[in-house]
Amino acid sequence: MTKPQQKYSVFFGDVAEDEYYAAPFFPSAGDKLIVKTLPPQYGGMIANAASIFAHYGMATTFISQLNSGPLTQKLLRQLREAGLNTDYVIFDEAVPDSKCIILISGDQHIVIIPKLGITHSEITPQMFEHIAGAEFLFTSLTDARPFRMGELTAPQVLQALRRRGVKIVMDLDVYNLENHPSGLIEYCDILFMNSRGKKRFTSVGNDIQQLLAAGATAIVVTKDSEGCDLHTAKGVKSIPGYKVEVVDVTGAGDTFSSSFLYAYSQSGDLAAAAEFANAAAALSVGKVGARGGMTTDKAVRAFMQERAVLV
């Protein structure tokens, strides 16, 4: 009897070393500000989500386009120690070291992400077959736009993957037209964005209902402690969140999206996945670092049960 293949997912995108600075206030143009240097953390939106997803015990492959220098080796070593498969990483010496600058003031933050200048990410036949066997391909518009496979462009690559049964997932975060000028959204099965991103997303003509009518499974709009709105073909369902003491909100969205996919993979229930993700994100903001959301199913459900008793 043939043993069924283990289910896995692929996360394709950024990994970085996050340089943290604490400020008494956010500067405006012309300001000069003395900040406190905090210990650096591992980061990158896609790598954060992948690490949190893997920490739930899910088989996870991480792919990115990076140089082969010492910083890259450190970042990849940490991901492998976290249980991720990095066998399909694309090495490109023209790509600069991947770093982000995060400025914290109170319970808010600003993330500065330097461009890496990637315009072509070649998907080899072997890489394509690996991605095609995945349950989810989690990426971003920035990371997916350079996809090429021979003569195939990014839309054609995503279409080919969807035909193979892969669910395409993207996090639009605080969506803005400058960073997300291309299409590709129409090839997604699940989209995440926060409430600020939704305003920008719809203000430039994007229509959530049209995307759902065209075949998207869910569009999820996160609203911090107020929870999230789950948009599906059946309508919109508001899922309440949790008010907690905030230490660092960096990576809360990454925790939400990866926890949502974990719970959805386990249950097939979108609303239950959103409830679980709200709780996981609430737990994550009590810790410093973009990967503060690394937790367990048991811990999240214990938190949900405790809060249900208190209500």
C-alpha positions as CSV (number, residue, x, y, z in Angstrom):
1,M,0.0,0.0,0.0
2,T,1.4,3.4,-1.0
3,K,1.9,5.8,1.8
4,P,0.2,9.1,1.1
5,Q,2.5,12.1,0.5
6,Q,2.8,14.5,3.3
7,K,1.0,17.8,2.7
8,Y,3.3,20.8,2.5
9,S,3.2,24.5,1.5
10,V,5.6,26.8,-0.2
11,F,6.4,30.4,0.9
12,F,8.2,32.4,-1.8
13,G,9.5,35.8,-0.9
14,D,11.6,38.0,1.4
15,V,13.8,37.2,4.3
16,A,15.8,39.9,6.1
17,E,17.7,41.0,9.2
18,D,15.5,43.5,10.9
19,E,17.4,46.4,12.6
20,Y,15.2,47.8,15.4
21,Y,15.3,51.3,16.8
22,A,13.1,52.8,19.6
23,A,12.2,56.5,19.2
24,P,10.4,58.9,21.6
25,F,8.2,60.0,18.7
26,F,8.0,59.6,14.9
27,P,10.0,62.3,13.1
28,S,8.7,64.6,10.5
29,A,10.6,66.2,7.6
30,G,13.7,68.1,8.8
31,D,13.8,66.4,12.2
32,K,16.9,65.0,13.8
33,L,16.1,62.2,16.2
34,I,18.2,60.3,18.7
35,V,17.0,56.6,18.9
36,K,17.9,53.6,21.0
37,T,19.4,50.7,19.1
38,L,17.7,47.4,20.0
39,P,18.9,43.9,19.2
40,P,18.4,42.9,15.6
41,Q,15.8,40.3,14.8
42,Y,15.2,37.8,12.0
43,G,12.5,39.2,9.6
44,G,11.0,39.4,6.2
45,M,7.2,39.2,5.7
46,I,7.2,35.9,3.8
47,A,10.0,34.3,6.0
48,N,8.1,35.4,9.2
49,A,4.9,33.8,7.9
50,A,6.8,30.6,6.8
51,S,8.5,30.3,10.2
52,I,5.3,30.6,12.1
53,F,3.5,28.2,9.8
54,A,6.3,25.6,10.3
55,H,6.2,26.1,14.0
56,Y,2.7,24.7,14.0
57,G,4.3,21.5,12.7
58,M,3.4,22.1,9.0
59,A,5.9,20.9,6.3
60,T,7.1,24.2,4.8
61,T,9.5,25.1,1.9
62,F,10.9,28.6,1.8
63,I,12.2,30.1,-1.5
64,S,13.8,33.5,-2.1
65,Q,16.3,35.1,-4.4
66,L,19.4,36.1,-2.5
67,N,23.1,36.5,-2.8
68,S,25.3,33.8,-1.3
69,G,27.1,36.0,1.3
70,P,27.5,35.6,5.0
71,L,24.3,37.4,6.0
72,T,22.3,35.2,3.6
73,Q,23.9,32.1,5.0
74,K,23.0,33.2,8.5
75,L,19.4,33.9,7.5
76,L,19.0,30.5,5.7
77,R,20.7,28.6,8.6
78,Q,18.2,30.1,11.0
79,L,15.3,29.1,8.7
80,R,16.6,25.5,8.5
81,E,16.9,25.4,12.2
82,A,13.2,26.4,12.4
83,G,12.4,23.4,10.3
84,L,12.1,24.9,6.8
85,N,13.3,23.4,3.6
86,T,15.5,25.9,1.7
87,D,16.6,23.6,-1.1
88,Y,15.1,25.7,-3.9
89,V,16.5,29.1,-2.9
90,I,17.7,31.1,-6.0
91,F,21.3,32.4,-5.5
92,D,22.0,35.7,-7.4
93,E,25.1,37.7,-6.6
94,A,23.6,40.9,-8.0
95,V,21.1,41.0,-5.1
96,P,22.2,43.1,-2.2
97,D,22.1,42.0,1.5
98,S,18.5,41.9,2.7
99,K,17.9,44.2,5.6
100,C,14.9,46.2,7.0
101,I,14.8,49.2,9.3
102,I,12.1,49.2,11.9
103,L,11.4,52.3,14.0
104,I,9.2,51.8,17.1
105,S,7.5,54.5,19.1
106,G,5.0,53.5,21.7
107,D,2.8,50.7,20.3
108,Q,3.2,51.8,16.7
109,H,6.0,51.1,14.2
110,I,7.3,52.2,10.8
111,V,9.0,49.6,8.5
112,I,11.5,50.7,5.9
113,I,12.2,48.1,3.3
114,P,15.1,48.7,0.8
115,K,14.4,47.5,-2.7
116,L,16.5,44.5,-3.9
117,G,16.2,45.3,-7.6
118,I,14.9,41.8,-8.6
119,T,13.3,41.8,-12.0
120,H,13.5,38.2,-13.0
121,S,13.0,35.1,-10.9
122,E,13.5,32.0,-13.0
123,I,11.2,29.1,-11.9
124,T,13.1,26.0,-13.0
125,P,11.1,22.9,-14.0
126,Q,12.2,21.1,-10.8
127,M,11.1,24.1,-8.7
128,F,7.8,24.3,-10.6
129,E,7.0,20.7,-9.9
130,H,7.7,21.2,-6.2
131,I,5.5,24.2,-6.0
132,A,2.8,22.4,-8.0
133,G,2.6,19.7,-5.4
134,A,2.0,22.2,-2.5
135,E,-1.3,23.0,-0.8
136,F,-0.6,26.7,-0.7
137,L,1.8,29.1,-2.5
138,F,2.1,32.0,-0.2
139,T,3.8,35.1,-1.7
140,S,3.4,38.8,-2.4
141,L,2.8,40.9,-5.5
142,T,6.4,42.2,-5.2
143,D,7.8,38.8,-5.1
144,A,5.5,37.2,-7.7
145,R,5.8,39.9,-10.4
146,P,9.3,38.7,-11.5
147,F,8.2,35.1,-11.9
148,R,9.4,33.6,-15.2
149,M,9.6,30.0,-16.5
150,G,11.2,30.0,-19.9
151,E,8.8,32.0,-22.0
152,L,6.1,32.0,-19.4
153,T,5.3,35.3,-17.6
154,A,4.2,35.6,-14.0
155,P,0.4,35.4,-14.8
156,Q,1.0,32.3,-16.9
157,V,3.1,30.7,-14.1
158,L,0.4,31.4,-11.5
159,Q,-2.3,30.1,-13.9
160,A,-0.4,26.9,-14.5
161,L,0.0,26.4,-10.7
162,R,-3.7,26.9,-10.1
163,R,-4.5,24.3,-12.8
164,R,-2.4,21.9,-10.8
165,G,-4.5,22.6,-7.7
166,V,-2.3,25.0,-5.8
167,K,-4.1,27.7,-3.8
168,I,-2.3,31.0,-4.5
169,V,-2.2,33.2,-1.4
170,M,-0.9,36.8,-1.1
171,D,-0.7,39.3,1.7
172,L,-1.3,42.9,0.4
173,D,-0.7,44.3,3.9
174,V,-1.0,48.2,3.6
175,Y,-1.5,48.0,-0.2
176,N,-0.5,51.0,-2.2
177,L,-0.4,51.4,-6.0
178,E,3.3,52.3,-6.1
179,N,4.4,49.0,-4.6
180,H,1.6,46.9,-6.2
181,P,1.2,48.3,-9.8
182,S,0.7,45.0,-11.6
183,G,-2.2,42.6,-11.9
184,L,-1.8,39.1,-10.5
185,I,-4.4,39.7,-7.8
186,E,-7.0,38.0,-10.0
187,Y,-5.0,34.8,-9.9
188,C,-5.2,34.6,-6.1
189,D,-7.4,32.2,-4.1
190,I,-6.9,34.0,-0.7
191,L,-5.9,37.6,-0.2
192,F,-5.0,39.3,3.1
193,M,-4.9,43.0,3.7
194,N,-5.3,45.4,6.7
195,S,-8.0,48.0,7.0
196,R,-5.7,50.8,5.7
197,G,-4.8,48.5,2.8
198,K,-8.5,47.9,2.0
199,K,-9.2,51.7,1.7
200,R,-6.2,52.1,-0.7
201,F,-7.1,48.9,-2.6
202,T,-10.7,49.9,-3.3
203,S,-9.9,53.6,-3.9
204,V,-8.0,52.7,-7.1
205,G,-10.8,50.7,-8.6
206,N,-10.3,47.2,-7.2
207,D,-13.5,45.4,-6.3
208,I,-13.6,42.7,-3.7
209,Q,-17.0,41.4,-4.9
210,Q,-15.7,41.0,-8.5
211,L,-12.7,39.1,-7.3
212,L,-14.9,36.7,-5.3
213,A,-17.3,36.3,-8.3
214,A,-14.3,35.5,-10.5
215,G,-13.3,32.6,-8.2
216,A,-11.4,33.9,-5.2
217,T,-12.1,31.8,-2.1
218,A,-11.7,34.5,0.5
219,I,-10.5,38.0,1.1
220,V,-9.6,38.8,4.7
221,V,-9.3,42.3,6.0
222,T,-7.6,42.6,9.4
223,K,-8.6,45.3,11.9
224,D,-6.1,45.0,14.7
225,S,-7.8,44.4,18.1
226,E,-11.2,44.6,16.4
227,G,-10.6,41.3,14.6
228,C,-11.2,40.9,10.9
229,D,-13.8,40.9,8.1
230,L,-14.0,37.6,6.2
231,H,-15.3,38.2,2.6
232,T,-16.5,35.2,0.7
233,A,-19.0,34.5,-2.0
234,K,-21.6,34.0,0.8
235,G,-21.1,37.6,2.1
236,V,-19.1,39.3,4.8
237,K,-18.6,38.0,8.3
238,S,-17.1,40.1,11.0
239,I,-14.9,38.0,13.4
240,P,-14.3,39.8,16.7
241,G,-10.7,40.2,18.0
242,Y,-9.0,40.5,21.4
243,K,-7.9,43.6,23.3
244,V,-4.5,42.8,24.8
245,E,-1.5,44.7,26.1
246,V,0.7,45.6,23.2
247,V,4.5,45.3,23.3
248,D,5.4,45.1,19.5
249,V,2.9,44.9,16.6
250,T,5.7,44.0,14.1
251,G,4.8,40.8,12.4
252,A,1.2,40.6,13.8
253,G,-0.1,40.4,10.2
254,D,2.3,37.7,9.3
255,T,1.2,35.7,12.4
256,F,-2.5,36.2,11.3
257,S,-2.0,35.1,7.8
258,S,0.1,32.0,8.5
259,S,-2.1,31.0,11.4
260,F,-5.2,31.4,9.2
261,L,-3.7,29.1,6.6
262,Y,-2.7,26.5,9.3
263,A,-6.2,26.5,10.8
264,Y,-7.9,26.4,7.3
265,S,-5.6,23.5,6.2
266,Q,-6.7,21.6,9.3
267,S,-10.4,22.3,9.3
268,G,-11.4,23.5,5.9
269,D,-13.5,26.1,7.7
270,L,-12.8,29.7,6.8
271,A,-14.6,31.3,9.8
272,A,-12.9,29.0,12.2
273,A,-9.6,29.8,10.6
274,A,-10.2,33.5,11.1
275,E,-11.1,33.1,14.7
276,F,-7.9,31.1,15.3
277,A,-5.8,33.7,13.5
278,N,-7.3,36.6,15.5
279,A,-6.3,34.8,18.7
280,A,-2.8,34.0,17.4
281,A,-2.2,37.6,16.3
282,A,-3.3,38.8,19.7
283,L,-0.8,36.6,21.4
284,S,2.0,37.7,19.1
285,V,1.8,41.5,19.9
286,G,2.8,40.7,23.5
287,K,6.3,39.7,22.3
288,V,9.2,41.7,20.7
289,G,10.1,40.7,17.1
290,A,8.4,39.9,13.9
291,R,8.4,36.2,14.7
292,G,6.9,36.6,18.2
293,G,3.9,34.8,16.8
294,M,5.7,31.5,16.8
295,T,3.4,29.5,19.0
296,T,1.4,26.2,19.1
297,D,-2.1,25.2,18.4
298,K,-2.5,24.2,22.1
299,A,-1.4,27.7,23.3
300,V,-3.7,29.5,20.9
301,R,-6.7,27.4,21.8
302,A,-6.0,27.8,25.5
303,F,-6.0,31.6,25.0
304,M,-9.3,31.4,23.1
305,Q,-10.9,29.3,25.8
306,E,-9.6,31.5,28.6
307,R,-11.0,34.6,26.9
308,A,-14.3,32.9,26.3
309,V,-14.7,32.1,30.0
310,L,-13.9,35.7,30.9
311,V,-16.5,37.2,28.6
